[in-house]
Amino acid sequence: MATGALSPLLLSLCLIGLALQRVDAAINAMFVFGDSTVDVGNNNYLNDTKAKANFPHYGIDFPGSVATGRFSNGYNTADLLAQQLGFPMSPPPFLSLSTPKCLTEQMFKGINFASGGSGILDQTGPLQVGEVIPMNTQVQNFATVRRQMDKLAGPAGAADFLSRSLFFISAGSNDMFEYSSKSHGNDTAFIANLTSTYGKHLKALYNFGARKFGIVSIPPLGCCPSQRLRNQTGGCYEMLNSLSRGFYPAIGATLQGLQSELPEMSYALGNGYEMVAYIFEDPQPLRKLFHMKINLFEDISF
């Protein structure tokens, strides 16, 4: 949930290495999907949700100290990645493009579909925070954009443009928060269902034209302050950390399987767990992160 996630700013600093991987210099737009770690304001347009960040003191370190709907004090992961890729700014929220003219003007520059509190699974979010935009709906919103692209540039032109765009996804934490809050089930089956559903979303995006994917796995959620309260010692909640650790190899296997099935697919998978754990273990100068970034990524060359 939005209230339980690690600081998006901390996560952003850890994930900045993603942009330094060997990505194609010709990447011409960025399309963003996921949860509060990358939401730049879509939830502002939802009426029945607790997952909002458009009020103080969110945004206190953002230019102008404006609470934009980002679940952070300043820039979030999507913003910093966009900056590292050379874009002047992160793409705007899809729901802010309320007219055909706005959508037409923006869609060849990139759009953010992410929603705080949402998950990979459709059922994640509503019981905890109310209205969210689940990943399935985010993908369908992109499908709407693709249809408009076809009208303007033709199917071939739209396909060429999207093949040179980056699809960045940060999702799954809220699914784990909700799963761990219930009576324990079969963890292996849960991870399998989560990664299988994730794979279906990625395949749908591929079918709509996505080719280059930047994906970050789940950080050590059990070390969030809200989860430490569940541990009598005040330490990290190991049950949730175990789930978080298990997600990386599972989604890695899913991605490898998809790439063998979808020959034009390429991806960079960031190990969110190890990146954040590294900071916990050695919170000294963050420049060290950049010296070890290659070990934190499974980089299938773009």
C-alpha positions as CSV (number, residue, x, y, z in Angstrom):
1,M,0.0,0.0,0.0
2,A,1.0,3.6,-0.3
3,T,1.4,3.8,3.4
4,G,3.7,0.8,3.7
5,A,6.2,1.3,0.9
6,L,9.8,2.2,1.2
7,S,10.7,5.8,0.6
8,P,10.4,6.4,-3.2
9,L,13.4,8.8,-2.9
10,L,15.6,6.1,-1.3
11,L,14.5,3.6,-3.9
12,S,15.2,6.1,-6.7
13,L,18.7,6.6,-5.5
14,C,19.2,2.8,-5.5
15,L,17.6,2.3,-8.9
16,I,19.5,5.0,-10.7
17,G,22.0,2.4,-11.9
18,L,19.3,1.1,-14.2
19,A,19.6,4.1,-16.4
20,L,23.4,3.5,-16.6
21,Q,23.0,0.1,-18.2
22,R,23.7,-0.4,-21.9
23,V,20.5,1.0,-23.3
24,D,20.0,2.1,-26.8
25,A,20.8,5.8,-27.2
26,A,17.9,6.1,-29.6
27,I,15.3,5.6,-26.8
28,N,12.8,8.3,-27.7
29,A,10.0,8.0,-25.1
30,M,9.3,6.4,-21.8
31,F,6.1,4.7,-20.7
32,V,5.7,4.0,-17.0
33,F,3.6,1.4,-15.2
34,G,3.3,0.3,-11.5
35,D,2.6,1.6,-8.0
36,S,3.4,4.5,-5.7
37,T,7.1,4.3,-6.4
38,V,6.5,5.7,-9.9
39,D,3.0,7.3,-9.7
40,V,3.3,11.0,-10.7
41,G,-0.3,12.0,-10.1
42,N,-2.8,9.5,-11.6
43,N,-4.3,9.0,-8.2
44,N,-5.1,12.7,-8.0
45,Y,-7.9,12.0,-10.4
46,L,-9.5,9.1,-8.4
47,N,-12.4,10.1,-6.2
48,D,-12.7,7.1,-3.8
49,T,-9.1,6.4,-2.6
50,K,-7.0,6.9,0.4
51,A,-3.9,6.5,-1.7
52,K,-3.2,10.2,-2.5
53,A,-0.2,12.4,-2.1
54,N,-1.4,15.7,-3.4
55,F,-1.1,17.5,0.0
56,P,1.7,18.7,2.3
57,H,4.2,17.6,3.3
58,Y,4.5,15.5,0.2
59,G,6.5,17.4,-2.4
60,I,8.3,19.6,0.0
61,D,11.6,19.1,-1.9
62,F,10.0,19.1,-5.3
63,P,10.6,22.2,-7.4
64,G,8.3,24.9,-6.0
65,S,7.6,22.6,-3.0
66,V,4.5,21.4,-4.8
67,A,2.6,18.3,-3.7
68,T,2.1,16.8,-7.2
69,G,0.7,13.4,-6.3
70,R,4.1,11.8,-6.1
71,F,4.4,9.6,-3.0
72,S,7.7,11.3,-2.0
73,N,9.2,14.5,-0.7
74,G,10.7,15.2,-4.2
75,Y,11.4,13.4,-7.4
76,N,10.5,9.7,-7.6
77,T,12.0,6.8,-9.4
78,A,10.3,7.6,-12.7
79,D,11.6,11.2,-12.6
80,L,15.2,10.3,-11.8
81,L,15.3,7.6,-14.5
82,A,13.8,10.0,-17.0
83,Q,16.5,12.5,-16.1
84,Q,19.3,9.9,-16.5
85,L,17.9,9.0,-19.9
86,G,18.2,12.6,-21.0
87,F,14.5,13.5,-21.0
88,P,13.7,17.1,-19.8
89,M,11.1,15.7,-17.5
90,S,9.2,12.6,-16.5
91,P,6.1,11.8,-18.6
92,P,2.8,13.1,-17.2
93,P,0.0,11.0,-15.7
94,F,-2.4,9.4,-18.2
95,L,-5.4,10.7,-16.4
96,S,-4.3,14.3,-16.7
97,L,-4.6,14.0,-20.5
98,S,-8.3,14.5,-20.4
99,T,-8.9,15.7,-24.0
100,P,-8.1,14.1,-27.3
101,K,-5.8,17.1,-28.1
102,C,-3.8,16.6,-24.9
103,L,-3.4,12.9,-25.5
104,T,-2.4,13.5,-29.1
105,E,0.2,16.0,-28.2
106,Q,1.8,13.9,-25.5
107,M,1.6,10.3,-26.6
108,F,4.7,10.4,-28.7
109,K,6.6,11.9,-25.8
110,G,5.7,9.2,-23.2
111,I,3.0,8.7,-20.6
112,N,2.9,7.5,-17.0
113,F,0.1,5.0,-16.2
114,A,1.1,4.1,-12.6
115,S,-1.2,4.2,-9.6
116,G,-0.3,4.3,-5.9
117,G,-1.7,1.4,-4.0
118,S,-2.1,-0.8,-7.0
119,G,-0.7,-4.2,-7.7
120,I,0.0,-6.8,-10.3
121,L,-3.1,-8.7,-9.2
122,D,-6.5,-7.0,-9.8
123,Q,-7.7,-7.6,-6.3
124,T,-4.8,-5.7,-4.7
125,G,-5.7,-2.3,-3.4
126,P,-9.4,-1.8,-3.1
127,L,-9.8,-3.4,0.4
128,Q,-7.0,-1.4,1.8
129,V,-7.1,2.0,0.1
130,G,-10.2,2.1,-2.1
131,E,-10.0,2.9,-5.8
132,V,-6.8,2.2,-7.6
133,I,-5.7,1.5,-11.2
134,P,-4.6,-2.1,-11.3
135,M,-1.9,-3.2,-13.7
136,N,-4.4,-4.9,-16.0
137,T,-6.2,-1.5,-16.4
138,Q,-3.0,0.3,-16.8
139,V,-2.2,-2.0,-19.8
140,Q,-5.6,-1.4,-21.3
141,N,-5.1,2.4,-20.9
142,F,-1.9,2.0,-22.9
143,A,-3.9,0.0,-25.5
144,T,-6.1,3.1,-25.9
145,V,-3.0,5.1,-26.6
146,R,-1.7,2.6,-29.1
147,R,-4.9,2.8,-31.1
148,Q,-4.6,6.6,-31.3
149,M,-1.0,6.2,-32.4
150,D,-2.1,3.9,-35.2
151,K,-4.6,6.6,-36.4
152,L,-1.9,9.3,-36.5
153,A,1.2,7.4,-37.6
154,G,-0.2,4.2,-39.1
155,P,0.4,0.8,-37.6
156,A,3.9,0.5,-39.0
157,G,4.9,4.0,-37.8
158,A,3.5,3.4,-34.3
159,A,5.2,0.0,-34.1
160,D,8.6,1.6,-35.1
161,F,8.2,4.3,-32.5
162,L,7.3,2.0,-29.7
163,S,10.1,-0.4,-30.5
164,R,12.5,2.4,-29.6
165,S,10.7,3.4,-26.4
166,L,11.4,2.2,-22.9
167,F,8.6,0.5,-20.8
168,F,9.6,0.9,-17.2
169,I,7.7,-1.0,-14.5
170,S,7.9,-1.0,-10.7
171,A,5.2,-3.2,-9.2
172,G,4.5,-6.1,-6.8
173,S,5.1,-4.6,-3.4
174,N,1.5,-3.9,-2.6
175,D,0.5,-7.5,-3.6
176,M,3.0,-8.7,-1.0
177,F,1.9,-6.3,1.7
178,E,-1.7,-7.5,1.4
179,Y,-0.7,-11.2,1.2
180,S,1.4,-11.0,4.3
181,S,-1.3,-9.2,6.2
182,K,-3.6,-12.3,5.9
183,S,-3.2,-15.7,7.4
184,H,-0.2,-17.3,5.8
185,G,-1.0,-19.4,2.7
186,N,1.3,-21.2,0.3
187,D,4.1,-18.8,-0.4
188,T,5.5,-20.7,-3.4
189,A,2.1,-20.8,-5.0
190,F,1.6,-17.0,-4.3
191,I,4.9,-16.1,-5.9
192,A,4.1,-18.3,-8.9
193,N,0.7,-16.7,-9.4
194,L,2.2,-13.2,-9.0
195,T,5.0,-13.7,-11.6
196,S,2.7,-15.6,-14.0
197,T,0.2,-12.7,-13.9
198,Y,3.1,-10.2,-14.3
199,G,4.2,-12.2,-17.3
200,K,0.7,-11.9,-18.9
201,H,0.8,-8.2,-18.4
202,L,4.2,-8.0,-20.1
203,K,3.1,-10.1,-23.0
204,A,0.1,-7.9,-23.5
205,L,2.3,-4.8,-23.6
206,Y,4.5,-6.6,-26.1
207,N,1.5,-7.4,-28.3
208,F,0.7,-3.7,-28.1
209,G,4.1,-2.8,-29.4
210,A,6.5,-2.7,-26.4
211,R,9.9,-4.2,-27.0
212,K,12.4,-2.7,-24.5
213,F,11.5,-3.3,-20.8
214,G,13.1,-1.9,-17.7
215,I,11.9,-3.8,-14.7
216,V,12.8,-3.6,-11.0
217,S,12.1,-6.3,-8.5
218,I,10.8,-5.9,-5.0
219,P,12.9,-4.4,-2.2
220,P,13.2,-5.8,1.3
221,L,9.6,-4.9,2.4
222,G,10.0,-6.5,5.8
223,C,12.4,-3.6,6.7
224,C,9.7,-0.9,6.3
225,P,8.9,0.7,9.6
226,S,5.3,-0.5,9.5
227,Q,6.5,-4.1,9.1
228,R,9.2,-3.8,11.8
229,L,6.3,-3.2,14.2
230,R,5.3,-6.8,13.6
231,N,8.6,-8.0,15.0
232,Q,9.0,-8.0,18.8
233,T,12.6,-7.1,18.5
234,G,12.0,-4.2,16.2
235,G,14.1,-5.8,13.5
236,C,13.0,-6.6,9.9
237,Y,10.0,-8.8,9.4
238,E,11.6,-11.9,7.9
239,M,8.5,-13.5,6.5
240,L,8.0,-10.5,4.2
241,N,11.6,-10.2,3.4
242,S,11.7,-13.9,2.4
243,L,8.9,-13.2,-0.1
244,S,10.7,-10.2,-1.4
245,R,13.9,-12.1,-2.0
246,G,12.0,-14.9,-3.7
247,F,10.5,-12.5,-6.2
248,Y,13.7,-11.6,-8.1
249,P,14.7,-15.1,-9.3
250,A,11.0,-15.9,-10.0
251,I,10.5,-12.9,-12.2
252,G,13.9,-13.4,-13.8
253,A,12.8,-16.9,-14.9
254,T,9.5,-15.5,-16.2
255,L,11.4,-12.9,-18.2
256,Q,13.8,-15.4,-19.7
257,G,10.8,-17.6,-20.7
258,L,9.1,-14.6,-22.3
259,Q,12.2,-13.6,-24.2
260,S,12.5,-17.1,-25.7
261,E,8.9,-16.8,-26.8
262,L,9.0,-13.2,-27.9
263,P,12.1,-12.8,-30.1
264,E,12.1,-9.0,-30.3
265,M,11.8,-8.5,-26.5
266,S,14.8,-7.1,-24.5
267,Y,15.0,-6.2,-20.9
268,A,17.0,-5.0,-17.9
269,L,16.0,-6.5,-14.6
270,G,17.1,-4.6,-11.5
271,N,17.5,-6.5,-8.2
272,G,15.6,-4.1,-5.9
273,Y,16.2,-6.3,-2.9
274,E,20.0,-6.3,-3.1
275,M,20.1,-2.6,-4.0
276,V,18.2,-1.5,-0.9
277,A,19.9,-4.1,1.3
278,Y,23.3,-2.8,0.2
279,I,22.3,0.7,1.4
280,F,21.1,-0.7,4.7
281,E,24.4,-2.5,5.2
282,D,26.6,0.4,4.2
283,P,24.8,3.7,4.2
284,Q,28.1,5.6,3.5
285,P,28.6,7.5,0.2
286,L,26.0,6.4,-2.3
287,R,28.6,6.6,-5.0
288,K,29.6,3.1,-4.0
289,L,26.3,1.9,-5.5
290,F,27.5,2.9,-9.0
291,H,30.7,0.9,-8.7
292,M,28.7,-2.3,-8.0
293,K,25.6,-1.7,-10.1
294,I,26.5,-4.3,-12.7
295,N,26.2,-7.0,-10.1
296,L,22.7,-5.9,-9.3
297,F,21.3,-6.2,-12.8
298,E,20.6,-9.0,-15.2
299,D,21.2,-7.0,-18.3
300,I,20.0,-8.4,-21.6
301,S,21.5,-6.0,-24.0
302,F,19.1,-3.7,-25.8
